[in-house]
Amino acid sequence: MLKAGLIGAGIGFVVTLVAAVITPCCNPPVAILLGLGVGVLAAVWERPATSGDSAIEGAKAGAIATAGALIGQMIGAVVNGLVVGPDRIRDIYRQFDIQMPLTPARYWVSNLGGNCFCAVIDIALGAALGALGGVIWYQFSGKNKPPTSPLEERR
């Protein structure tokens, strides 16, 4: 579970960093795919004995992976904020005739605050879909395989 979660965290960090540099929006699609993938991976490596245990392992791995993605998302949002800045956002507001005062402080609070909110949702999505990935693995091939024994884990 830890190995799958850390691999997913590294992949999630890179993918969300790139995605957040392009647009500092939420990255739920990354959390969905990442959580599902590492949930299956954790179940494959751990080979839990029951569907419930498989879901637990997948949820833990999904949460770890999306926590790594959270770090990439926040760094990407800061980079995007430095590149775009409040002046360019004001220009976009003018183009769409949006009458809203935008100070640099309000810009950074909305940029980083919005990303923090989305990151919490992403972690919940990653854990939920990690559990789903673990259950899917168990239903398709896990119930046909014996669970790992303590002797196999030491090798």
C-alpha positions in Angstrom: 0.0 0.0 0.0 2.7 2.4 0.9 4.8 1.6 -2.2 1.8 2.0 -4.5 0.9 5.3 -2.8 4.4 6.7 -3.1 4.6 5.8 -6.7 1.3 7.4 -7.3 2.4 10.5 -5.3 5.4 11.0 -7.6 3.3 10.6 -10.7 0.6 12.8 -9.3 3.1 15.5 -8.3 4.4 15.8 -11.8 1.1 15.6 -13.6 -0.7 18.1 -11.4 2.3 20.4 -11.4 2.1 20.6 -15.2 -1.7 20.9 -15.2 -1.7 23.6 -12.5 0.9 25.7 -14.4 -1.4 25.6 -17.4 -4.5 26.4 -15.4 -4.7 26.8 -11.7 -8.1 25.1 -11.6 -9.1 21.9 -9.8 -7.5 18.7 -10.9 -10.3 16.2 -10.2 -9.6 14.1 -13.3 -6.1 13.5 -12.1 -7.4 12.5 -8.7 -9.9 10.1 -10.2 -7.5 8.3 -12.5 -4.7 8.4 -10.0 -6.8 7.1 -7.1 -8.3 4.3 -9.2 -4.9 3.3 -10.6 -3.0 3.1 -7.3 -6.0 1.4 -5.6 -5.7 -1.4 -8.1 -1.9 -1.4 -7.8 -2.0 -1.6 -4.0 -4.4 -4.5 -4.1 -2.3 -6.3 -6.7 0.8 -6.0 -4.5 -0.8 -6.6 -1.1 -3.3 -9.3 -2.3 -5.8 -8.8 0.6 -7.9 -11.8 1.6 -11.3 -10.0 1.5 -13.0 -7.3 -0.6 -13.2 -5.0 2.4 -9.4 -5.3 3.1 -8.8 -4.6 -0.6 -10.9 -1.5 -0.4 -9.0 -0.3 2.7 -5.6 -0.8 1.1 -6.8 0.9 -2.1 -8.2 3.9 -0.1 -4.9 4.3 1.8 -2.9 4.2 -1.4 -5.3 6.6 -3.1 -5.1 9.1 -0.3 -1.3 9.0 -0.2 -1.1 9.4 -4.0 -3.4 12.4 -4.1 -1.6 14.0 -1.2 1.5 14.0 -3.3 -0.6 15.5 -6.2 -1.7 18.2 -3.8 1.9 19.4 -3.4 2.4 19.6 -7.2 -1.0 21.4 -7.6 0.0 24.1 -5.0 3.4 24.6 -6.5 1.9 24.8 -10.0 -0.7 27.3 -8.8 2.0 29.6 -7.4 4.0 29.4 -10.6 0.9 30.2 -12.6 0.0 33.0 -10.3 3.5 34.5 -10.7 3.3 34.2 -14.5 -0.3 35.5 -14.9 -0.6 37.8 -12.0 -3.5 40.1 -11.1 -2.9 42.6 -13.9 -3.6 40.0 -16.6 -6.6 38.8 -14.7 -7.9 42.4 -14.6 -7.4 42.6 -18.4 -9.5 39.4 -18.8 -12.2 40.9 -16.5 -12.3 44.0 -18.7 -12.6 41.9 -21.9 -15.7 40.2 -20.5 -17.0 43.4 -18.9 -16.8 41.9 -15.3 -17.1 44.7 -12.8 -15.2 43.4 -9.8 -12.4 45.0 -7.9 -9.3 42.8 -7.9 -6.4 43.6 -5.5 -3.2 41.5 -5.5 -4.2 40.2 -2.0 -7.6 39.1 -3.3 -6.0 37.5 -6.3 -3.6 35.4 -4.2 -6.3 34.4 -1.7 -8.7 33.3 -4.4 -5.9 31.5 -6.3 -4.4 29.6 -3.4 -7.6 29.3 -1.4 -9.5 27.8 -4.3 -6.6 25.3 -4.9 -6.6 24.3 -1.2 -10.4 23.7 -1.4 -10.0 21.6 -4.5 -7.1 19.7 -3.0 -9.2 18.6 -0.1 -11.9 17.4 -2.5 -9.2 15.7 -4.6 -7.8 13.7 -1.6 -11.4 12.5 -0.8 -11.9 11.5 -4.4 -8.5 9.8 -4.5 -9.3 7.8 -1.4 -12.8 6.9 -2.6 -11.6 5.8 -6.0 -8.6 4.0 -4.5 -11.1 1.9 -2.5 -13.1 1.3 -5.7 -9.9 0.3 -7.5 -9.1 -2.2 -4.8 -12.6 -3.7 -4.8 -12.5 -3.9 -8.6 -9.2 -5.8 -8.5 -10.6 -8.1 -5.9 -13.8 -8.9 -7.9 -11.9 -9.6 -11.1 -8.9 -11.5 -9.9 -8.2 -11.2 -6.2 -10.7 -13.7 -5.0 -9.1 -16.3 -7.2 -5.6 -15.7 -5.7 -4.4 -16.8 -2.2 -3.5 -14.0 0.2 0.2 -13.3 0.8 1.8 -15.1 3.7 4.2 -13.4 6.1 7.0 -15.6 4.7 6.4 -14.3 1.1 6.5 -10.6 2.3 10.0 -11.1 3.8 11.5 -12.2 0.5 
